[in-house]
Amino acid sequence: MADILIVDDEPIFRLGLREFLHQKQLHKVIGEAGTGEEAITLAERLRPDVVIIDSCLSGTNGIEATVRILKHNPDIKVIALSRFETEQEIMDMLRAGSKGLIFKLGSASEILTALEKVMDDEEFYSKEAVQIIINRFAKGNPEVKNLLRLPGFSERETDIIRLICMQKTAKEIGQELFISEKTVDFHRQKIIEKMNVRNIIGLVLYAIKNNLINISELEIKTS
């Protein structure tokens, strides 16, 4: 069970999200904030496991608040739940350190999936967010170009890279390659280290840039 801080400038939305999480009885909402400054103060005082925050807040927006929260509390997981009016908001939230990106118009089940993933030290990005990130990378945007030369990958690692890019879970990859989930996790960590990237998004971008997978092969899923 995760202790959660909800940050949104719409009281009705905060209420709805709090009630949704309460009904599922999987996580505990320990605080709410309506501004970025309140979020920073509460995160420092309450030390939640997860902060669910809207990127578009008046005054100190969710992006700046995320940077400041993680500067003092790097173990907190941040999930951005927003309308994302511009593509740049998504890229800025990624750079700020968000582990999850969900569109407010998406499925409520995505919130539970995101919470499960980030609590397992993974990332979760909705299919809309993933598509935007991939499209921006394909257009050659400078913020996603800082990747190193391609190191050597074994046949097994290449298979795992391809399946990760298709958003297969560790269980699904293990079943397809006849290996255990722990072995998949081991290979995934080694691949990330070889690529010198920070997370799964970095892995996907690296794979596309270095022609390890074609964009047309990607199977975009919500969970």
Long-range contacts (C-beta under 8 A, 24 or more apart in sequence): 1-26, 1-27, 1-28, 2-27, 2-28, 2-48, 2-49, 2-50, 2-115, 2-119, 3-27, 3-28, 3-30, 3-46, 3-47, 3-48, 3-49, 3-50, 4-28, 4-29, 4-30, 4-48, 4-49, 4-50, 4-51, 4-52, 4-115, 5-29, 5-30, 5-31, 5-32, 5-33, 5-39, 5-42, 5-43, 5-46, 5-48, 5-50, 5-51, 5-52, 6-31, 6-32, 6-33, 6-52, 6-53, 7-32, 7-33, 7-34, 7-36, 7-38, 7-39, 7-51, 7-52, 7-53, 7-54, 7-57, 7-62, 7-65, 8-34, 8-53, 8-54, 8-57, 8-81, 9-34, 9-35, 9-54, 9-57, 9-58, 13-104, 17-52, 17-81, 17-111, 20-108, 20-111, 21-111, 24-112, 26-112, 26-115, 27-115, 35-59, 35-60, 36-60, 36-61, 36-62, 36-64, 36-65, 37-65, 39-65, 39-69, 40-65, 40-68, 40-69, 43-69, 43-72, 43-73, 43-76, 44-69, 44-72, 44-73, 47-73, 47-76, 48-76, 49-76, 49-77, 49-119, 50-76, 50-77, 50-78, 50-79, 50-115, 50-118, 50-119, 51-76, 51-77, 51-78, 51-79, 52-79, 52-81, 52-111, 53-78, 53-79, 53-80, 53-81, 54-80, 54-81, 54-82, 54-104, 55-80, 55-82, 55-84, 55-89, 55-92, 55-93, 56-82, 56-83, 56-85, 56-89, 62-93, 63-89, 63-92, 63-93, 63-96, 64-96, 66-93, 66-96, 66-97, 66-98, 67-96, 67-97, 70-96, 70-97, 77-118, 77-119, 79-111, 79-114, 79-115, 79-118, 79-124, 81-111, 84-128, 84-129, 87-132, 87-136, 90-129, 90-132, 90-133, 91-133, 91-136, 91-141, 91-143, 91-144, 94-133, 94-201, 95-143, 99-123, 99-124, 99-199, 100-124, 100-125, 101-125, 101-126, 101-129, 102-126, 102-129, 103-128, 103-129, 106-222, 107-222, 109-222, 109-223, 110-222, 110-223, 113-222, 113-223, 122-200, 123-199, 123-200, 123-201, 125-201, 126-222, 127-220, 127-221, 127-222, 130-167, 130-201, 130-204, 130-220, 131-220, 133-201, 133-204, 133-205, 134-204, 134-205, 134-208, 134-215, 134-218, 137-205, 137-208, 137-209, 138-208, 138-215, 144-205, 145-209, 147-195, 147-196, 147-197, 147-202, 147-205, 147-206, 147-209, 147-210, 148-195, 148-196, 150-210, 150-212, 151-194, 151-195, 153-191, 153-194, 153-212, 156-187, 157-187, 157-190, 157-191, 157-194, 158-212, 160-184, 160-187, 160-188, 160-191, 161-191, 161-203, 161-207, 161-212, 161-213, 162-207, 162-212, 162-213, 162-217, 164-188, 164-191, 164-200, 164-203, 164-204, 165-203, 165-204, 165-207, 165-208, 165-212, 165-213, 165-217, 165-218, 166-217, 166-218, 166-219, 167-218, 167-219, 167-220, 167-221
